[in-house]
Structure formats: structure tokens, C-alpha cells
Amino acid sequence: MSTATTVQRGRLTLQCLDPASGATLLRDQREAQLTAVTEVLPDPPCVDIYVMAAPGKESGARAEQAVQAADARGWHIGLTICETAAEGTNPVRRPQLSRLLDRIARGESDGITAVSRTDFSPFDDEYEALLNHLRDLGGFLVLASPETDL
């Protein structure tokens, strides 16, 4: 893309003057939702751990990183789910991620903790759609590594 190109992704319009601007805007959106949800909870949140692993790859170290991110905040941990990349990058096509989203919708979990946004999608529009869906459910996403670290 040229430096003057504007790209429409979901509700987020990115001015591609700085390659990190999209990551920064998505991080800010995610963190605002985290704050909005956790400020009104009477108790520490309960989060589920989500790890995406390539087929045949070990996911234990990534799961441990996500657990540490939740533990560092003093949060309760519900389920820990590892899913393989065989289902593609679109989050809505992942049955285990759908399971965690259903738990948020039912009030069984407040949010999801993962290592990085690459556990969901490398594409801004798909990742933004996930953040919007979590917001609509009343949930949040916490990452051990922020979007701007990619």
C-alpha cells in the first residue's frame, strides 16, 4: 500500500501512514473493552485460556504464557483450550474458540486470555471482528504480548 492509501476494515479506518497505526488502534480498542468490563465486576474476573498451535506443534509453552498473564492479574482461570491452525485463520470457523465465546455469552467466563493476536488472526479485519464480537457479548481479551509487539 502507498503511504496515502486509506483502507476500510470493519468499523476501523486505518490511515496507512505508519505501519504500526493499525496495531495501535486495535490495541487501544482491546484495552478499552478490558477496562470497561473489569471496572464493573465485583470480583476478580474468570478468564479462559486460548492457544492456537500449528498442527503437530507443542502448545504447552504458549498456554503457560497465557496462564501467567492471567495469574499476574490475580484472575481466576476457567478452561484452557488449545486449537490447531487446521481450521483456518477466521475465528468464527474455530469450534474451540466458539466454545469459549459461548461461555462468555452464558456468563460462565468474563473474557479470554491468549499469548498474542496471532492466536486469532494476522488480518486486521478478522481480529477487529473478534474484538467487536467480544464487546457485544460483554467480554474482553487480554494478550500476554500486545498487538504493537508483532
Salt bridges, closest charged atoms under 4 A:
ASP28 OD1 - ARG27 NH2 3.10
GLU31 OE2 - ARG30 NH2 3.90
ASP48 OD2 - ARG103 NE 2.69
GLU108 OE1 - ARG103 NH1 3.35
GLU108 OE2 - ARG106 NE 2.90
ASP119 OD2 - ARG62 NH2 2.68
ASP124 OD1 - ARG117 NH1 2.85
ASP125 OD2 - ARG9 NH1 3.55
ASP136 OD1 - ARG135 NH2 3.12
GLU147 OE2 - ARG30 NE 2.69
